[in-house]
């Protein structure tokens, strides 16, 4: 099933202009004015379904990729008027149209990911968009109960995460895609419900954080850290449980510090994660006012003032214009509290790299021995 339903895409360009793209019997777009009020919507496509993804790239160009009512995968530049969408994939088999569409930018190109059902398997496919004659490639098989996957980019490399099944054992998988080529998979045991939804955000200093959380807070939420230098996962850290209250979770980074946010009926719980992944460093509850309407959004920004904030999905308040439910500046001030943890993490990475170098040196000596 598509995991993009009722998700709004908020795109703030380098000039600070915010655009919202959403689905309601068609794909629509609206802009936020200087008085923090939404302008009139205009239609992007009347053939789009609710399974879509939008992208704001490094040149401030907005594009969208969506599945239409015929089951085709279409791509369009939302900044150009009256341009016909490009067909990326057209399935001739009934019931095998793509779903769970995600757009991401890397190396100056746009890339699309999606899932296709084939022989009762969920095939996770990848396709470059801006390159001629690009063909989809299958990067993995998502476990049958799995509802989605997660993908993020550090501007050069794409990091892909999904849960698969190998001989009855659930594994969380990472694959890095660079220059159109996927690395060998790196896995870690995933002893949690395979139906948990994944989110992923890459930090500016290297690690990628992965959140697995339930739809309505009726199960455990767990966060992992993936180190792309050492190619390994941390042990999963449980953040919320059913006792925390029913609601959905989002993963954000502020100054490279991970937070997991749970949205409840009248409040948010903001859990700050220790970067060493040892524990939840602090929990804060934020109450909502009567006019606030929290909605889950994909938020992307090239605006200078947003450079310290990253997310996969985040809750935004739409009751009176647009605002964050938490104060980014206040969260940014907690950076120095993690210096000792950062040093410990760095030393651990250095020790492991030294061990690998020593192993390689010994191997080379053995190979060169007459």
ZIQUIFEN-V764772 format. One line per field, one symbol per residue. psi: psi as a letter, one per 30 degrees, with the letter a starting at -180 (. if undefined). burial: I if it has 16 or more other ideal C-beta (glycine too) atoms within 10 Angstrom, else O. A space follows every 10 residues. Layout:
psi->???
burial->???
This chain:
psi->kkggkgkkjk jjaffgkkkk klkjhlklkl kkafghkklk llkekggkaf jlklkjafgg kklkklkafg gljlkljffk khkklkjekj kgkkgglllh kkklkkhglk kkklkkkkhg kjkjlkkkeg kkgkkkkkfl jkkefkfalk klkgfekkkk klklkjhgkk kkkkkkkkhf kklkkklkki hlkffkkkkk kklfgdlkkk kjlleggglk kkklkkjfef hlllkkkkel afffkkllll klkjhgkkkk kkjaeglkkj jkkkffgelj ekkkkjkklf fkjkkklkkk kgkefgffkl ldllklkgei bklkfljeee effgeffgee eeeeeeeeee eeeeeeeeee eeeeeeefk.
burial->OIIIOOIIII IIIOOOOIII IIIOOOIIII OIOOOOOOOO OOOIIOOIII IIIIIIIOOO OIIIIIIIOO IIIIIIOIOO OOOOIOOIIO IOOOOOIIII IIIIIIIOOI IIIIIIOOOO OIIIIIIIIO OOOIOIOOII IIIOOIIIII IIIOOOIIII IIIIIOOOOI IIIIIIIOOI OIOOOIIIOI OIIIIIIIII IIIOOOIIII IIIIOOIOII IIIIIIIIOO OOIIOIIOII OOOIOOIIII IIIIIIIIII IIIIOOIIII IIIIIIIOOI IOOOOOOIOO OIOIIOIIII IIIOOOOIII IIIIIIIIOO OIOOIIOOOO IOOOOOOIOO IOOOIOOOOO OOOOOOOOOO OOOOOOOOOO
